[in-house]
Amino acid sequence: MPKRVLSGIVVSNICDKTVTVNVTRRVKHPRYMKYIRVSKKYLAHDPSNSCNVGEIVSIQESRPISKRKSWVVMRENGVFQ
């Protein structure tokens, strides 16, 4: 089974080897049939501490690394790591 890959914007890189990625997706409202934006923040593992705030990154699902961190930064600005 392939692992999920999401794309989002880095909103925080304060923690060591961890970045917070905000992923926004569009969902159709069940009653009003209009598209709305839904955002969710994910903690992702960044072993090289190379991500900066505002960059667009791709994250891939992985085994749990800590209590809330189960994603790994896979691609940064189109460059594979």
C-alpha positions, 0 to 999 in steps of 0.5 A: 500500500503506497504511503500518503504524500501531502504538500503544504507550507512550513509555518514553524521550524523552532523545534529541533529536527521538526517542522510544522506544515500547514496543509490546505485542501478544498472540500465541498460543503455537503449542504450549500455545495460551495467549496471551502478551504480546510487547513490542518497542521502536521508535524514532520521530521526534518533531519537536516534542519534545512526547511525555513518558514514559508517554503513549500514542502512535500511530506510523506507518511511514516512510522510514528517518530514521536507522540504527534510526529508521524510524517517525514519531509520528502521534498523541499521546493521540488528537490528530493532529499 
